[in-house]
Amino acid sequence: MKKLAAAALLALTLRAGAQTTVAKDPDIASMVKEVNPDSLKSYITRLVDFGTRSTVSSVTDPKKGIGAARNWVLATFQRFASASGGRMTAYLDTTTYAADGQRVASPINLGNAVAVLKGTDTGDHRIFVISGHLDSRRTNVMDGNGDAPGANDDGSGSAAVIECARIMSRHTFGATLIFVTVSGEEQGLLGSTYMAKKAKTRQWNIEGVLNNDIIGSNNSSETNIIDNTHVRVFSEGLPFYDLDKQAKMIRQLGLENDGKARQLARYFKEVGERYVDNMQVVLIYRNDRFLRGGDHSPYVENGYAAVRVTEMNENFTRQHQDVRVENGIQYGDLPEYIDYEYLRKNTALNLSTLANLAKAPGLPQSPRVLTRDLTNVTHLTWSAPLEGKPIGYYILVRETTSPVWQRKIWTTLTDVTLPLSKDNFFFGIQSVSSGGNESLPVVPLPGR
């Protein structure tokens, strides 16, 4: 009787067109307020002071080059770890990268600075990653000696990673968080490829990767658009990993727009905009900018959900350019062109998304659309997640033409019939914690 009453109430809610309103988690709202533009500025200033952070620069010079820069990030992570109650550890993850005849002329010591904030739930093996690339470059990508300030590309992304580590190290989460500044992005995504392959080999349970690359400037010299209220998130729709095995099902169900990365992008938009005022996340439905790549791609290629966060209007006079004045135009990626309030908001988008994911239960298991009979209703079933203790679930609904989820419907059931046609709508299911934190959505597949 209780199950029937709940189902009837759900049907009435749907017919009334009501939309679930999700309240802010006060703990996450408090963390968002801690994001400090002065802290972000101090990180970028320090990174620029290393002169160059080229991957092919010195790893032994104590003051200049990629080695000095990654040692400083490591020391900064270790300082945060000392106040984490033993939950955070930090290390340099290094490997020897052989000359490739393209962007690495001789073998180099490739290193990523990593901080791991261990989850408090011993039964929760999920990992969420936030990444930025530490290395910078000159016009000649093989030049490891001349100055390459890299304030925005990607001092801004690295600063966001460091600031999230500072704040989140003082809080607890059920799942594990990894903060990483990778090397080798400009030489061909070397550091992220190394980490993604290691994660796959060691079977890390990574549920989401937020890659931040060029997130600190608000204007374009070509368009003269100045805008610090929008940021782009790039996501791949089709799964690169095992696409040949999944292609028939994707085509049959029309799920070309529902890969794991795209679900993460939608989640980033919904949760980020919930916590950060005067900010709109613009979803770009391609893996990266036109014919370009970033450090999220190696994760996508290894089967993980990963997206790229990038400012709305890139300025190419400050990207991959030697510092100089030419025809009255200042070239070079200098710190005076960073909008630290804009960077604060973009960092807060990342923090709120990471925190909500790490505080949420795991993914609902075995989600199914039952297809025993031809009907104009949709019968959904699923099982409880493997991690966490949900108090209920959200059923997500959107029209097939909508890029984002349009409705969230609350239920405590795991077997629900909706008065909506599966021909006309897509559905997703999220687990919800007692604090209101939602898991990533899972899309139900056909079942009988």
The 8 nearest C-alpha neighbors of each residue, nearest first, counted from 0:
[[1, 3, 2, 4, 5, 6, 7, 8],
 [0, 2, 4, 3, 5, 6, 7, 412],
 [3, 1, 5, 0, 4, 6, 412, 7],
 [4, 2, 6, 0, 5, 1, 7, 8],
 [5, 3, 7, 1, 6, 2, 0, 8],
 [4, 6, 8, 2, 3, 7, 9, 1],
 [7, 5, 9, 3, 8, 4, 2, 10],
 [8, 6, 4, 10, 9, 5, 3, 11],
 [7, 9, 11, 5, 6, 10, 12, 4],
 [8, 10, 6, 12, 7, 11, 5, 13],
 [9, 11, 7, 13, 12, 8, 14, 6],
 [12, 10, 8, 14, 13, 9, 15, 7],
 [13, 11, 9, 15, 10, 14, 17, 8],
 [12, 14, 10, 16, 11, 15, 9, 17],
 [13, 15, 11, 16, 12, 10, 17, 418],
 [14, 16, 12, 13, 17, 11, 10, 18],
 [17, 15, 13, 14, 12, 18, 11, 406],
 [16, 18, 15, 12, 13, 19, 14, 406],
 [19, 17, 406, 407, 20, 16, 408, 12],
 [18, 20, 407, 408, 21, 17, 409, 406],
 [21, 19, 18, 22, 407, 17, 408, 406],
 [22, 20, 19, 23, 435, 273, 407, 436],
 [23, 21, 20, 24, 435, 273, 25, 434],
 [24, 22, 25, 21, 28, 274, 273, 27],
 [23, 25, 27, 26, 28, 434, 22, 435],
 [26, 24, 28, 27, 23, 29, 30, 22],
 [25, 27, 29, 28, 24, 30, 23, 31],
 [28, 26, 30, 29, 24, 25, 351, 31],
 [27, 29, 25, 31, 26, 30, 24, 274],
 [28, 30, 26, 32, 27, 31, 25, 33],
 [31, 29, 27, 33, 32, 28, 26, 166],
 [30, 32, 28, 33, 29, 347, 34, 27],
 [33, 31, 29, 30, 34, 28, 35, 347],
 [32, 34, 30, 31, 35, 29, 166, 347],
 [35, 33, 32, 31, 343, 347, 36, 162],
 [34, 36, 38, 37, 33, 39, 343, 32],
 [37, 35, 39, 339, 38, 343, 340, 40],
 [38, 36, 40, 39, 35, 41, 339, 42],
 [39, 37, 41, 35, 40, 36, 42, 162],
 [38, 40, 36, 42, 37, 41, 158, 43],
 [39, 41, 37, 43, 38, 42, 44, 36],
 [40, 42, 38, 44, 39, 43, 37, 45],
 [43, 41, 45, 39, 40, 44, 158, 46],
 [44, 42, 46, 40, 45, 41, 154, 150],
 [45, 43, 41, 47, 42, 46, 40, 48],
 [44, 46, 48, 42, 43, 47, 41, 49],
 [45, 47, 43, 48, 44, 49, 42, 68],
 [46, 48, 148, 44, 49, 45, 50, 43],
 [49, 47, 45, 50, 46, 44, 148, 63],
 [48, 50, 63, 47, 51, 46, 64, 62],
 [51, 49, 146, 48, 63, 47, 148, 147],
 [52, 50, 147, 146, 64, 53, 49, 148],
 [51, 53, 65, 134, 64, 135, 54, 56],
 [54, 52, 135, 56, 134, 55, 136, 143],
 [53, 55, 183, 56, 134, 65, 182, 52],
 [54, 56, 143, 53, 57, 107, 141, 103],
 [57, 55, 143, 53, 64, 54, 65, 144],
 [58, 56, 64, 59, 60, 66, 65, 55],
 [66, 57, 59, 65, 60, 64, 56, 67],
 [60, 58, 57, 66, 61, 67, 64, 63],
 [59, 61, 62, 63, 57, 58, 67, 64],
 [62, 60, 67, 59, 63, 66, 64, 58],
 [63, 61, 60, 67, 49, 64, 68, 48],
 [64, 62, 49, 60, 50, 67, 61, 51],
 [65, 63, 52, 57, 51, 56, 66, 67],
 [64, 66, 52, 68, 67, 58, 53, 56],
 [58, 65, 67, 69, 68, 64, 59, 57],
 [66, 68, 70, 61, 65, 62, 69, 64],
 [69, 67, 65, 71, 66, 70, 64, 72],
 [68, 70, 72, 71, 66, 67, 112, 65],
 [71, 69, 73, 67, 68, 72, 74, 66],
 [72, 70, 74, 68, 69, 73, 75, 67],
 [73, 71, 75, 69, 74, 70, 76, 68],
 [72, 74, 70, 76, 71, 75, 112, 69],
 [75, 73, 77, 71, 72, 76, 70, 78],
 [74, 76, 72, 78, 77, 73, 71, 79],
 [77, 75, 73, 79, 78, 74, 89, 80],
 [78, 76, 80, 74, 79, 75, 89, 73],
 [77, 79, 75, 81, 80, 76, 74, 82],
 [78, 80, 76, 77, 81, 82, 165, 168],
 [81, 79, 87, 77, 83, 82, 78, 88],
 [80, 82, 78, 79, 83, 77, 84, 85],
 [81, 83, 80, 79, 84, 169, 78, 168],
 [84, 82, 80, 168, 169, 85, 86, 81],
 [85, 83, 86, 82, 81, 80, 87, 169],
 [84, 86, 83, 87, 80, 81, 88, 82],
 [85, 87, 117, 83, 84, 116, 88, 80],
 [88, 86, 116, 80, 115, 85, 83, 117],
 [87, 89, 115, 114, 80, 116, 86, 77],
 [90, 88, 114, 113, 77, 76, 115, 73],
 [91, 89, 113, 112, 92, 73, 114, 88],
 [92, 90, 112, 111, 93, 113, 110, 73],
 [91, 93, 111, 110, 90, 112, 113, 94],
 [94, 92, 110, 109, 91, 111, 108, 95],
 [93, 95, 109, 108, 96, 110, 92, 107],
 [96, 94, 108, 107, 109, 97, 106, 93],
 [95, 97, 107, 106, 109, 94, 108, 98],
 [98, 96, 106, 99, 95, 105, 107, 103],
 [97, 99, 105, 106, 103, 104, 100, 96],
 [98, 100, 101, 103, 97, 104, 102, 105],
 [99, 101, 104, 98, 103, 102, 105, 97],
 [100, 102, 99, 103, 104, 98, 186, 141],
 [103, 101, 186, 141, 104, 100, 99, 140],
 [102, 104, 98, 99, 105, 101, 100, 186],
 [103, 105, 98, 100, 102, 99, 101, 106],
 [104, 106, 98, 103, 107, 97, 99, 100],
 [107, 105, 97, 98, 96, 95, 104, 108],
 [108, 106, 96, 95, 109, 105, 97, 55],
 [107, 109, 95, 94, 96, 110, 93, 106],
 [110, 108, 94, 93, 107, 95, 96, 182],
 [109, 111, 93, 92, 182, 91, 108, 94],
 [110, 112, 181, 92, 91, 182, 180, 113],
 [113, 111, 91, 180, 179, 73, 69, 90],
 [114, 112, 179, 90, 89, 178, 91, 111],
 [115, 113, 89, 178, 88, 177, 76, 179],
 [114, 116, 177, 88, 87, 176, 117, 89],
 [117, 115, 87, 176, 86, 175, 177, 118],
 [118, 116, 175, 86, 115, 87, 119, 176],
 [119, 117, 175, 174, 173, 172, 120, 116],
 [118, 120, 173, 172, 121, 117, 171, 174],
 [121, 119, 173, 123, 122, 118, 174, 172],
 [122, 120, 123, 119, 118, 124, 173, 174],
 [121, 123, 120, 124, 386, 387, 385, 119],
 [124, 122, 386, 120, 121, 125, 174, 173],
 [125, 123, 122, 204, 126, 174, 175, 121],
 [124, 126, 204, 174, 123, 205, 175, 206],
 [127, 125, 205, 175, 176, 204, 206, 174],
 [126, 128, 176, 207, 205, 206, 208, 177],
 [129, 127, 208, 177, 176, 178, 209, 207],
 [128, 130, 209, 178, 208, 210, 160, 177],
 [129, 131, 210, 179, 180, 211, 209, 178],
 [132, 130, 156, 157, 180, 211, 210, 212],
 [133, 131, 181, 180, 134, 153, 182, 157],
 [132, 134, 180, 182, 181, 157, 153, 131],
 [133, 135, 52, 53, 182, 132, 54, 183],
 [136, 134, 53, 149, 52, 147, 51, 152],
 [137, 135, 53, 147, 140, 319, 138, 185],
 [136, 138, 139, 321, 147, 319, 320, 140],
 [137, 139, 320, 319, 321, 140, 136, 142],
 [140, 138, 137, 141, 142, 136, 319, 321],
 [139, 141, 142, 137, 136, 138, 102, 186],
 [140, 142, 139, 143, 102, 55, 103, 104],
 [143, 141, 140, 139, 144, 137, 145, 55],
 [142, 144, 56, 55, 53, 141, 145, 51],
 [145, 143, 142, 56, 146, 51, 53, 64],
 [146, 144, 143, 147, 142, 51, 137, 50],
 [145, 147, 51, 50, 148, 144, 137, 321],
 [146, 148, 51, 137, 136, 149, 135, 50],
 [149, 147, 47, 150, 51, 332, 50, 333],
 [150, 148, 152, 135, 332, 151, 147, 154],
 [151, 149, 154, 334, 333, 148, 332, 152],
 [150, 152, 155, 153, 154, 213, 149, 215],
 [153, 151, 149, 213, 154, 150, 212, 155],
 [152, 154, 151, 155, 156, 213, 212, 132],
 [153, 155, 150, 151, 157, 156, 43, 152],
 [156, 154, 151, 158, 153, 215, 157, 214],
 [155, 157, 131, 211, 159, 212, 153, 158],
 [156, 158, 131, 154, 160, 159, 155, 180],
 [159, 157, 161, 155, 156, 160, 39, 42],
 [158, 160, 346, 156, 162, 157, 161, 163],
 [159, 161, 157, 163, 158, 162, 178, 164],
 [162, 160, 164, 158, 159, 163, 165, 157],
 [161, 163, 165, 159, 164, 160, 158, 166],
 [164, 162, 160, 166, 165, 161, 167, 350],
 [165, 163, 161, 167, 162, 166, 168, 160],
 [166, 164, 162, 163, 168, 79, 167, 161],
 [165, 167, 163, 164, 168, 169, 162, 30],
 [166, 168, 170, 169, 164, 163, 165, 30],
 [169, 167, 83, 170, 166, 164, 165, 79],
 [168, 170, 167, 83, 166, 82, 171, 165],
 [171, 169, 167, 168, 172, 166, 83, 30],
 [172, 170, 119, 173, 169, 118, 167, 168],
 [173, 171, 358, 118, 174, 357, 119, 170],
 [172, 174, 118, 120, 119, 358, 357, 123],
 [173, 175, 118, 357, 125, 172, 123, 126],
 [176, 174, 118, 117, 126, 116, 125, 127],
 [175, 177, 127, 116, 126, 128, 115, 117],
 [178, 176, 115, 128, 114, 127, 116, 179],
 [179, 177, 114, 129, 113, 160, 128, 130],
 [180, 178, 113, 130, 112, 181, 177, 114],
 [181, 179, 131, 132, 133, 112, 130, 111],
 [180, 182, 111, 132, 190, 133, 179, 191],
 [183, 181, 190, 134, 133, 111, 132, 184],
 [182, 184, 189, 186, 190, 54, 185, 188],
 [183, 185, 188, 187, 186, 189, 182, 132],
 [184, 186, 183, 187, 188, 136, 135, 134],
 [187, 185, 183, 102, 184, 188, 189, 103],
 [186, 188, 184, 189, 185, 183, 102, 190],
 [189, 187, 184, 183, 191, 294, 190, 192],
 [190, 188, 183, 192, 187, 191, 184, 193],
 [191, 189, 182, 193, 181, 183, 192, 188],
 [190, 192, 194, 193, 294, 189, 188, 195],
 [193, 191, 195, 297, 189, 190, 194, 188],
 [192, 194, 190, 191, 196, 195, 189, 197],
 [193, 195, 191, 197, 192, 196, 198, 190],
 [196, 194, 198, 192, 298, 197, 193, 191],
 [197, 195, 199, 198, 193, 194, 192, 200],
 [196, 198, 194, 200, 195, 199, 201, 193],
 [199, 197, 203, 195, 201, 196, 200, 202],
 [198, 200, 202, 196, 197, 201, 195, 203],
 [201, 199, 197, 202, 198, 196, 203, 195],
 [200, 202, 198, 199, 203, 197, 196, 204],
 [203, 201, 199, 200, 198, 204, 197, 205],
 [202, 204, 198, 201, 205, 199, 126, 125],
 [203, 205, 125, 126, 202, 206, 124, 198],
 [206, 204, 126, 203, 207, 127, 125, 303],
 [207, 205, 127, 126, 304, 204, 125, 303],
 [206, 208, 304, 127, 305, 205, 128, 209],
 [207, 209, 305, 128, 129, 127, 210, 304],
 [210, 208, 129, 306, 305, 130, 128, 307],
 [211, 209, 130, 307, 295, 131, 129, 306],
 [212, 210, 156, 308, 131, 307, 130, 209],
 [211, 213, 156, 153, 309, 131, 214, 308],
 [214, 212, 152, 151, 309, 153, 215, 155],
 [215, 213, 310, 309, 155, 212, 156, 216],
 [214, 216, 342, 337, 155, 151, 338, 213],
 [217, 215, 337, 338, 218, 214, 336, 310],
 [216, 218, 227, 226, 225, 312, 338, 215],
 [219, 217, 225, 224, 312, 216, 226, 223],
 [218, 220, 314, 312, 221, 223, 222, 313],
 [219, 221, 223, 222, 314, 218, 316, 315],
 [222, 220, 219, 223, 314, 224, 315, 218],
 [221, 223, 224, 219, 220, 218, 312, 225],
 [224, 222, 220, 219, 221, 225, 218, 312],
 [223, 225, 222, 218, 219, 226, 312, 220],
 [226, 224, 218, 217, 223, 227, 219, 312],
 [225, 227, 217, 228, 224, 218, 229, 311],
 [226, 228, 217, 341, 229, 225, 278, 230],
 [227, 229, 278, 226, 277, 279, 230, 341],
 [230, 228, 279, 278, 280, 227, 311, 281],
 [229, 231, 311, 310, 280, 281, 309, 279],
 [232, 230, 281, 309, 311, 308, 280, 310],
 [231, 233, 308, 282, 307, 283, 281, 309],
 [234, 232, 283, 307, 286, 287, 306, 285],
 [235, 233, 286, 306, 261, 285, 260, 284],
 [234, 236, 286, 285, 260, 237, 261, 284],
 [237, 235, 258, 256, 261, 257, 255, 234],
 [236, 238, 258, 255, 235, 239, 256, 257],
 [237, 239, 240, 258, 242, 236, 241, 235],
 [240, 238, 300, 242, 237, 241, 299, 302],
 [239, 241, 302, 300, 238, 242, 301, 299],
 [242, 240, 244, 243, 239, 245, 238, 302],
 [243, 241, 245, 244, 240, 239, 246, 238],
 [242, 244, 246, 241, 245, 247, 240, 239],
 [245, 243, 242, 241, 246, 247, 248, 240],
 [244, 246, 242, 243, 248, 247, 249, 241],
 [245, 247, 249, 243, 248, 242, 244, 250],
 [248, 246, 250, 249, 245, 251, 244, 243],
 [247, 249, 251, 250, 246, 245, 252, 254],
 [250, 248, 254, 246, 252, 247, 251, 253],
 [251, 249, 253, 247, 248, 252, 246, 254],
 [250, 252, 248, 249, 253, 247, 254, 246],
 [253, 251, 249, 254, 250, 248, 444, 255],
 [252, 254, 250, 255, 251, 249, 256, 248],
 [255, 253, 249, 257, 256, 252, 250, 258],
 [256, 254, 237, 253, 257, 236, 249, 250],
 [255, 257, 236, 254, 258, 237, 261, 253],
 [258, 256, 254, 255, 236, 261, 262, 259],
 [257, 259, 236, 237, 261, 260, 238, 256],
 [260, 258, 304, 262, 261, 263, 257, 238],
 [261, 259, 304, 263, 305, 234, 262, 258],
 [260, 262, 264, 234, 263, 258, 259, 236],
 [261, 263, 259, 265, 264, 260, 266, 257],
 [262, 264, 266, 260, 261, 265, 267, 259],
 [265, 263, 261, 267, 266, 262, 260, 234],
 [266, 264, 268, 262, 267, 263, 269, 261],
 [265, 267, 263, 269, 264, 268, 270, 262],
 [268, 266, 264, 265, 270, 271, 269, 352],
 [269, 267, 265, 280, 271, 266, 270, 272],
 [270, 268, 266, 272, 267, 271, 273, 265],
 [269, 271, 273, 267, 272, 268, 352, 266],
 [272, 270, 348, 273, 268, 274, 267, 269],
 [271, 273, 275, 274, 270, 269, 268, 278],
 [272, 274, 270, 271, 275, 269, 23, 276],
 [273, 275, 272, 271, 28, 276, 270, 351],
 [276, 274, 272, 271, 273, 278, 348, 344],
 [275, 277, 278, 274, 272, 273, 344, 279],
 [278, 276, 228, 275, 279, 272, 229, 344],
 [277, 279, 228, 276, 229, 275, 272, 280],
 [280, 278, 229, 228, 281, 272, 230, 277],
 [279, 281, 230, 268, 229, 231, 282, 278],
 [282, 280, 231, 230, 279, 232, 283, 229],
 [281, 283, 232, 231, 284, 280, 233, 264],
 [284, 282, 233, 285, 232, 281, 231, 234],
 [283, 285, 234, 233, 282, 235, 286, 236],
 [284, 286, 235, 234, 287, 233, 283, 236],
 [285, 287, 235, 234, 233, 284, 288, 306],
 [288, 286, 233, 285, 292, 291, 289, 234],
 [287, 289, 291, 290, 292, 286, 285, 233],
 [288, 290, 291, 287, 285, 292, 286, 233],
 [291, 289, 288, 292, 287, 286, 285, 293],
 [292, 290, 288, 289, 287, 293, 286, 296],
 [293, 291, 287, 296, 288, 290, 294, 286],
 [292, 294, 295, 296, 188, 287, 291, 307],
 [293, 295, 296, 191, 188, 297, 210, 184],
 [294, 296, 305, 298, 293, 210, 297, 306],
 [295, 297, 299, 298, 294, 293, 300, 292],
 [298, 296, 300, 192, 299, 295, 195, 301],
 [299, 297, 301, 303, 195, 300, 296, 295],
 [298, 300, 296, 303, 302, 301, 297, 305],
 [301, 299, 297, 298, 240, 239, 302, 296],
 [302, 300, 298, 299, 303, 240, 297, 199],
 [301, 303, 240, 299, 300, 298, 304, 239],
 [304, 302, 299, 298, 301, 305, 205, 206],
 [303, 305, 260, 207, 259, 299, 206, 208],
 [306, 304, 208, 260, 295, 207, 299, 209],
 [305, 307, 234, 209, 233, 295, 260, 210],
 [306, 308, 210, 233, 232, 211, 295, 209],
 [307, 309, 232, 211, 231, 210, 212, 233],
 [310, 308, 214, 231, 213, 212, 230, 232],
 [311, 309, 214, 230, 312, 231, 213, 313],
 [310, 312, 230, 231, 229, 309, 313, 217],
 [313, 311, 219, 218, 310, 217, 314, 224],
 [314, 312, 219, 315, 310, 311, 218, 216],
 [313, 315, 219, 316, 220, 317, 312, 218],
 [314, 316, 318, 317, 313, 220, 219, 319],
 [315, 317, 330, 314, 318, 331, 320, 220],
 [318, 316, 331, 332, 315, 330, 314, 320],
 [317, 319, 315, 320, 316, 332, 331, 314],
 [320, 318, 138, 137, 136, 317, 321, 331],
 [321, 319, 138, 331, 318, 137, 317, 330],
 [320, 322, 137, 331, 138, 323, 330, 147],
 [321, 323, 331, 330, 320, 332, 324, 329],
 [324, 322, 330, 329, 321, 325, 331, 328],
 [323, 325, 329, 328, 330, 327, 326, 322],
 [324, 326, 328, 327, 323, 329, 330, 322],
 [327, 325, 328, 324, 329, 323, 330, 316],
 [326, 328, 325, 324, 329, 330, 323, 316],
 [329, 327, 325, 324, 326, 330, 316, 323],
 [330, 328, 324, 323, 325, 327, 331, 316],
 [331, 329, 316, 323, 322, 317, 324, 320],
 [332, 330, 322, 317, 320, 321, 333, 316],
 [331, 333, 317, 149, 150, 148, 318, 151],
 [332, 334, 150, 335, 331, 336, 148, 149],
 [335, 333, 150, 336, 337, 332, 44, 43],
 [336, 334, 333, 337, 338, 150, 332, 44],
 [337, 335, 334, 333, 338, 216, 332, 151],
 [336, 338, 216, 215, 334, 335, 339, 151],
 [339, 337, 341, 216, 340, 215, 342, 336],
 [338, 340, 342, 36, 341, 337, 343, 40],
 [341, 339, 343, 342, 338, 36, 344, 227],
 [340, 342, 344, 339, 338, 343, 227, 215],
 [341, 343, 215, 339, 345, 340, 344, 346],
 [344, 342, 340, 346, 341, 36, 345, 339],
 [343, 345, 347, 341, 346, 342, 348, 340],
 [344, 346, 342, 348, 347, 343, 341, 349],
 [345, 347, 159, 343, 349, 344, 348, 342],
 [346, 348, 350, 344, 349, 345, 31, 351],
 [349, 347, 271, 345, 346, 351, 350, 352],
 [350, 348, 346, 352, 347, 351, 353, 345],
 [349, 351, 347, 353, 352, 348, 163, 354],
 [352, 350, 354, 348, 353, 349, 271, 347],
 [353, 351, 349, 355, 350, 354, 267, 270],
 [354, 352, 350, 356, 355, 351, 349, 357],
 [353, 355, 351, 357, 356, 352, 350, 358],
 [354, 356, 352, 358, 436, 353, 357, 351],
 [355, 357, 353, 359, 354, 358, 438, 352],
 [356, 358, 174, 354, 172, 359, 355, 173],
 [357, 359, 355, 172, 356, 173, 354, 436],
 [360, 358, 436, 437, 438, 356, 432, 357],
 [361, 359, 387, 386, 438, 432, 430, 389],
 [362, 360, 386, 384, 438, 385, 387, 363],
 [361, 363, 384, 438, 364, 430, 439, 429],
 [364, 362, 384, 383, 382, 430, 381, 429],
 [363, 365, 382, 384, 366, 381, 383, 362],
 [364, 366, 381, 382, 367, 363, 443, 380],
 [367, 365, 381, 443, 364, 380, 444, 363],
 [366, 368, 443, 444, 380, 446, 445, 379],
 [369, 367, 379, 445, 378, 446, 443, 444],
 [368, 370, 446, 447, 378, 367, 445, 371],
 [369, 371, 372, 447, 446, 368, 445, 373],
 [370, 372, 447, 369, 373, 446, 374, 368],
 [373, 371, 370, 374, 369, 447, 375, 376],
 [372, 374, 370, 371, 375, 376, 377, 369],
 [375, 373, 376, 372, 377, 420, 370, 421],
 [374, 376, 420, 419, 377, 373, 421, 418],
 [375, 377, 418, 420, 419, 374, 417, 378],
 [376, 378, 417, 416, 421, 420, 419, 379],
 [377, 379, 416, 369, 368, 415, 417, 376],
 [380, 378, 368, 415, 367, 414, 416, 369],
 [379, 381, 414, 367, 413, 366, 415, 368],
 [382, 380, 366, 365, 413, 364, 367, 363],
 [383, 381, 364, 363, 365, 413, 384, 366],
 [382, 384, 363, 364, 385, 381, 389, 413],
 [385, 383, 363, 361, 362, 386, 364, 382],
 [384, 386, 361, 383, 387, 362, 364, 363],
 [387, 385, 361, 123, 384, 360, 122, 388],
 [388, 386, 360, 361, 389, 385, 384, 123],
 [387, 389, 360, 390, 432, 386, 384, 433],
 [390, 388, 432, 431, 391, 430, 360, 387],
 [389, 391, 433, 432, 431, 388, 411, 392],
 [392, 390, 411, 389, 431, 410, 430, 393],
 [393, 391, 430, 431, 410, 429, 409, 411],
 [392, 394, 409, 429, 408, 428, 407, 395],
 [393, 395, 428, 408, 407, 427, 392, 409],
 [396, 394, 427, 407, 426, 406, 428, 393],
 [397, 395, 426, 406, 404, 405, 425, 394],
 [398, 396, 404, 405, 425, 424, 401, 399],
 [397, 399, 424, 401, 400, 425, 423, 396],
 [398, 400, 424, 401, 425, 423, 397, 402],
 [401, 399, 398, 402, 397, 424, 403, 423],
 [400, 402, 398, 403, 399, 397, 404, 405],
 [401, 403, 400, 404, 256, 399, 397, 265],
 [404, 402, 401, 405, 265, 397, 398, 269],
 [405, 403, 397, 396, 406, 395, 402, 401],
 [404, 406, 397, 396, 403, 407, 395, 401],
 [407, 405, 396, 395, 18, 404, 408, 397],
 [408, 406, 395, 19, 394, 393, 18, 409],
 [409, 407, 394, 393, 19, 406, 395, 410],
 [408, 410, 393, 392, 394, 407, 19, 411],
 [411, 409, 412, 392, 391, 393, 408, 9],
 [410, 412, 391, 392, 413, 390, 409, 5],
 [413, 411, 410, 414, 415, 391, 2, 392],
 [412, 414, 381, 380, 382, 415, 411, 379],
 [415, 413, 380, 412, 379, 381, 416, 378],
 [414, 416, 379, 378, 413, 417, 380, 6],
 [417, 415, 378, 377, 379, 418, 376, 414],
 [416, 418, 377, 419, 376, 378, 415, 10],
 [419, 417, 376, 10, 377, 416, 420, 375],
 [420, 418, 376, 417, 377, 421, 375, 424],
 [419, 421, 375, 376, 422, 423, 377, 424],
 [420, 422, 424, 423, 377, 419, 425, 376],
 [423, 421, 420, 424, 375, 425, 419, 399],
 [422, 424, 421, 420, 398, 399, 425, 419],
 [425, 423, 398, 399, 421, 397, 422, 420],
 [424, 426, 397, 396, 399, 398, 421, 427],
 [427, 425, 396, 395, 442, 424, 397, 394],
 [426, 428, 442, 395, 441, 440, 394, 443],
 [427, 429, 394, 440, 441, 393, 395, 442],
 [430, 428, 440, 393, 438, 392, 437, 439],
 [429, 431, 392, 438, 437, 389, 360, 363],
 [432, 430, 437, 389, 392, 436, 391, 435],
 [433, 431, 389, 435, 434, 436, 359, 390],
 [432, 434, 435, 390, 389, 431, 436, 388],
 [435, 433, 432, 436, 24, 431, 358, 359],
 [436, 434, 432, 433, 431, 437, 24, 22],
 [435, 437, 359, 432, 355, 431, 434, 358],
 [438, 436, 431, 359, 430, 429, 435, 439],
 [439, 437, 359, 429, 430, 356, 360, 362],
 [438, 440, 429, 437, 362, 441, 263, 266],
 [441, 439, 429, 428, 427, 438, 442, 262],
 [442, 440, 427, 428, 443, 439, 429, 362],
 [441, 443, 427, 426, 444, 428, 440, 366],
 [444, 442, 366, 367, 368, 441, 427, 445],
 [443, 445, 367, 368, 366, 446, 442, 365],
 [446, 444, 368, 367, 369, 370, 443, 447],
 [447, 445, 369, 367, 368, 370, 444, 371],
 [446, 369, 371, 370, 445, 368, 367, 372]]
